[in-house]
Amino acid sequence: MRALLLTLLLLALLVPTASAREEWYDHYDNALAALDRGEYATAVGLFEAALDRKDRFGYLRTYGNNYIRYVPYFQLGVALHGAGDCAAALASFDQSETRGETVDVPDLNARLEGLRNECEIRLAPPAIEPADTTASEPAPVEPPKPKRPPIDRTLLERGLAAYLEGDFAGSIGSFESLTQATPDSARLRLLLGMSLHGAWVTGGETDPGLIERARAELAGAADLDPALRPDPALCPPRVAALFRSLR
């Protein structure tokens, strides 16, 4: 009996655990599933485990003739964004962009840009008004401004996907709802202007109302952020030229 117990103990020590036996693609698949369920902390740990085992990216073979698109730093950034760690998410998105993980996938590029913008907005320091040193009386204390509501990520992704597919009616509807909720977002105004311009072009450039609305949204974006530069991967040259002319 003692010999049997010793044998079992030795086997337990020598045989690796299930976690240790898992391949990089097991961790990656489990991380994607956790991400879909909204279990962001779990997904972060699993993506990091996949990266520990496989740092390359692209279409990689898992087993047999099965291949998957492996973009670990991009997906890790998505999980970190969902977990609320925007600083780490931005670092992961930078890694993904530097490595070129999503360079040939426009929808992933657009999603990366949208999530990065959200994180930059969250991390931006509050504006500080300069003190008026010439006033003889203390300036009245203004009530705190209401916090900007978080951008609806699902609606943003839906609008970007519709825009990339040429469904400008769908992207206009999404971006109109987003700009109504966040009217001071220059990037959202720019995306709405681009969608309106796309609808005007695909409609044969016969609707003056569409191009006027596009001009108004592009001009509004330029007023909100004079330093804003349209993303050439999303913004056609003709729209970019119109945007520059309105600044």
C-alpha positions in Angstrom: 0.0 0.0 0.0 2.9 2.4 0.9 4.6 1.6 -2.4 1.4 2.5 -4.3 1.0 5.8 -2.5 4.6 6.7 -3.2 4.1 5.9 -6.9 1.0 8.1 -7.1 2.8 11.0 -5.4 5.7 10.7 -7.8 3.4 10.7 -10.8 1.6 13.8 -9.4 5.0 15.6 -9.1 6.3 14.5 -12.5 3.2 15.0 -14.7 2.7 18.7 -15.5 -0.6 20.4 -14.6 -3.3 21.0 -17.2 -2.4 24.6 -17.2 1.3 23.9 -17.9 0.3 21.5 -20.7 -1.9 24.0 -22.5 -0.5 25.5 -25.7 -0.4 29.2 -26.6 -3.5 28.9 -28.7 -5.5 27.3 -25.9 -4.8 30.3 -23.7 -5.7 32.6 -26.6 -9.0 30.9 -27.4 -9.9 30.9 -23.8 -9.0 34.5 -23.5 -11.2 35.4 -26.5 -14.1 33.5 -24.9 -13.6 35.3 -21.6 -13.6 38.6 -23.5 -16.9 37.8 -25.2 -18.4 37.1 -21.7 -17.1 40.4 -20.4 -14.7 38.7 -18.0 -12.0 41.2 -18.7 -9.6 40.4 -15.8 -9.6 36.7 -16.7 -9.0 37.6 -20.4 -6.0 39.8 -19.5 -4.3 36.9 -17.6 -5.0 34.5 -20.4 -3.7 36.8 -23.2 -0.6 37.4 -21.1 -0.1 33.6 -20.8 -0.5 33.2 -24.5 2.1 36.0 -25.1 4.5 34.2 -22.7 4.3 31.2 -25.0 4.1 32.8 -28.4 5.2 36.4 -29.1 4.8 36.3 -32.9 1.7 37.4 -34.6 -0.2 36.8 -37.9 -1.9 33.7 -39.3 -0.3 31.0 -37.3 -0.9 27.2 -37.4 -2.3 25.8 -34.2 -2.5 22.1 -35.0 -3.0 20.1 -38.2 -4.2 22.4 -40.9 -5.9 24.8 -38.5 -4.8 28.4 -38.6 -5.9 31.4 -36.6 -5.2 35.2 -36.8 -3.1 35.9 -33.7 -3.0 39.5 -32.7 -2.2 39.2 -28.9 -1.2 42.8 -28.1 -4.3 44.2 -29.8 -6.6 41.8 -27.9 -4.7 42.4 -24.7 -5.4 46.1 -25.1 -9.1 45.4 -25.7 -9.2 43.4 -22.5 -7.3 46.0 -20.5 -9.7 48.7 -21.8 -12.6 46.6 -20.7 -11.0 46.2 -17.3 -10.7 50.0 -16.9 -6.9 50.1 -17.1 -6.6 52.7 -19.9 -2.9 53.4 -19.3 -1.9 49.8 -19.8 -4.4 49.5 -22.7 -2.7 52.4 -24.5 0.7 50.7 -24.0 -0.6 47.5 -25.4 -2.2 49.2 -28.4 1.1 51.0 -29.1 2.9 47.6 -29.1 0.3 46.2 -31.5 0.7 49.2 -33.8 4.5 49.1 -33.7 4.5 45.4 -34.6 1.9 46.0 -37.4 -0.5 43.4 -36.0 -3.6 44.9 -37.6 -2.1 46.8 -40.5 -3.9 44.7 -43.1 -7.2 44.5 -41.2 -9.1 47.8 -41.5 -11.9 46.9 -39.1 -9.4 46.0 -36.3 -7.4 49.2 -37.1 -10.6 51.2 -36.8 -11.5 49.5 -33.5 -8.0 50.1 -32.1 -8.3 53.8 -33.0 -11.7 54.1 -31.4 -10.7 52.4 -28.1 -7.5 54.5 -28.0 -9.5 57.7 -28.4 -11.8 56.6 -25.5 -8.8 55.9 -23.3 -7.2 59.2 -24.2 -10.4 61.0 -23.3 -10.6 59.2 -20.0 -7.0 60.0 -19.1 -7.0 63.6 -20.3 -6.4 66.0 -17.3 -9.2 68.5 -16.5 -8.8 71.9 -18.0 -7.5 74.5 -15.6 -8.8 78.1 -16.0 -6.1 80.8 -15.5 -6.6 82.9 -12.4 -7.6 86.5 -12.9 -4.9 88.4 -10.9 -6.3 91.9 -11.8 -9.7 91.4 -10.2 -10.2 93.3 -7.0 -12.8 90.8 -5.8 -12.5 87.0 -5.8 -14.1 85.4 -8.8 -17.3 83.6 -8.2 -17.0 79.9 -7.8 -18.6 78.1 -10.7 -20.4 74.9 -10.1 -18.5 71.8 -11.4 -19.2 70.9 -14.9 -21.0 67.6 -15.4 -18.7 64.8 -16.4 -18.8 63.7 -20.0 -20.7 60.4 -20.3 -18.6 57.5 -21.5 -18.8 56.9 -25.2 -21.0 53.9 -26.1 -18.4 51.5 -27.4 -20.9 49.2 -29.0 -22.5 52.0 -30.9 -19.1 53.4 -31.9 -18.0 50.0 -33.3 -21.3 49.6 -35.1 -20.9 53.0 -36.7 -17.3 52.3 -37.8 -18.2 48.9 -39.2 -21.1 50.4 -41.2 -18.8 53.2 -42.5 -16.2 50.7 -43.6 -18.8 48.6 -45.4 -20.2 51.7 -47.2 -23.4 51.7 -45.3 -23.5 55.4 -44.7 -27.1 55.5 -43.6 -26.2 53.1 -40.8 -23.0 55.0 -39.8 -24.8 58.4 -39.9 -27.4 57.0 -37.5 -24.8 55.7 -35.1 -22.6 58.8 -35.1 -25.6 61.1 -34.8 -26.6 59.3 -31.6 -23.1 59.5 -30.3 -22.6 63.2 -31.1 -25.9 64.0 -29.4 -24.6 62.3 -26.3 -21.1 63.8 -26.6 -21.5 67.0 -28.6 -18.0 68.3 -27.7 -16.1 65.3 -29.2 -14.2 66.6 -32.3 -13.5 63.0 -33.5 -17.2 62.0 -33.4 -18.1 65.2 -35.3 -15.5 64.3 -37.9 -16.7 60.8 -38.3 -20.3 62.0 -38.8 -19.1 64.6 -41.4 -17.2 61.8 -43.2 -20.4 59.6 -43.2 -22.6 62.5 -44.5 -20.0 63.2 -47.3 -20.0 59.5 -48.2 -23.8 59.4 -48.5 -23.7 62.6 -50.6 -21.1 61.0 -53.0 -22.8 57.6 -53.3 -26.1 59.5 -53.9 -24.7 61.1 -57.0 -23.8 64.4 -55.3 -27.4 65.6 -56.0 -28.5 66.3 -52.4 -27.3 69.8 -51.3 -28.7 69.2 -47.8 -26.3 66.3 -47.2 -23.2 68.2 -48.3 -24.2 71.2 -46.2 -24.6 69.0 -43.2 -21.3 67.4 -43.9 -19.6 70.8 -44.1 -21.2 71.8 -40.8 -20.0 68.7 -38.9 -16.5 69.0 -40.4 -16.3 72.6 -39.5 -17.6 71.9 -36.0 -14.9 69.2 -35.5 -12.2 71.7 -36.6 -13.5 74.3 -34.2 -13.5 71.9 -31.3 -10.0 70.6 -32.0 -7.9 72.8 -34.4 -5.0 70.2 -34.2 -7.2 67.3 -35.2 -5.8 65.3 -38.2 -8.1 62.9 -40.1 -6.9 59.3 -40.1 -5.9 58.6 -43.8 -6.9 55.0 -43.3 -10.5 56.1 -42.8 -10.8 59.5 -44.4 -10.8 59.8 -48.2 -8.4 62.5 -49.6 -11.3 64.6 -50.9 -12.9 64.8 -47.4 -9.5 65.5 -45.8 -9.0 68.4 -48.2 -12.5 69.8 -47.5 -11.8 69.5 -43.7 -8.5 71.4 -44.1 -10.3 74.2 -46.0 -12.8 74.7 -43.2 -10.3 75.3 -40.5 
